[in-house]
Amino acid sequence: MKTKEENCKHDCKDNCSLLNEALRKEASIARYYENMIEECNIPEVKSLINNLIEDKRSGILRIIKKINEIHARSQVIDGISSSFNHTTN
């Protein structure tokens, strides 16, 4: 089920609001798992939770990488656009 906050608004310029929300949620889940593992004393459950934490961290890094790519691309486009604006004045 989609909620209204999950819909992409397409109003982002150099930063994707959908990716920022995903990053926030993934980090929250990772923190939840990290807190949960501290209370666990069953080795196989601890191992599973550790794997889940590593998966979340990997996902977080992928999201950050994509956000940085979008930001860098926007800066390049702004620079190109700016150079055309200076030559027409």
N, C-alpha and C positions, 0 to 999 in steps of 0.2 A: 504494500500500500504506500502510495506516495502522499507525503504531506506537503503543504504549501511551501514550507521552508526548504524542501529538497529540490524544488523547481529552479532551474537556472534562469536568472533574470536577464542575462546577456547585456548587462549594463556595465560590465567591467572593462577597463581600458588596459591597464598594465598589470592587473591582478585579477585572478579568477575567484569570485566569491564562492562558487561551488567547491573549488579545491580548498579554499581556506576553511570552509565548514567541514569538509571531509577530514582535513588535517586536525582540526579541533576535536572532532569526534574520535578519530583514531588515537590521538594522544590521550584522550580521556579513558578510552578502553584499555590502553596500555598501562596507564596508572592504576586502573582498577585491578588488572591482573597482577601487577607488581605488589599491590597492597594485599591481594588475596593470597599470593604465594607465601607471604611471610607467616601466615597462620596455618599453612598446610604442613602436615607431617607424614604424608603418604608419598613415598618416593615416585611411584608411577604417575600420580596426579601432579606432583611438583614438576616432573619431566614434561608432561603435557602442557602445563601452564607456562613453563619456560619456553617451549616451542611456540606457543601462542604469542608470547611476548616478543620473541624474535621475529615472528611473522608481522606483527604490528609495527615493530621498529623498521623493518624492511619497507613496509607500505608507507610509513611516514616519510622515510628518505626518498622514496619514489615521488610522493606528492610534492615534497619540498623541491626536488629537482625540476619537476614540471612547472611549478610556480616560478622558479628562477628563470627557466627557459622563456616563459611567457613574458616575464618582466624584461628580460634582456631583449627579446624580439620587439617589444613595445618601444624600448629606448632607441633601438636602431631605426624603427619606423619614424619615431618622433624626430630623430636626427636628420633623416632623409627629407622628411616633410619640412623641417625647419630650414634646411639648406635651399629648398626650392622657394620658400617664402622670402628669404633674404635676396635672392637673385631677381625676383619680380618687382621689388620695391624700388 
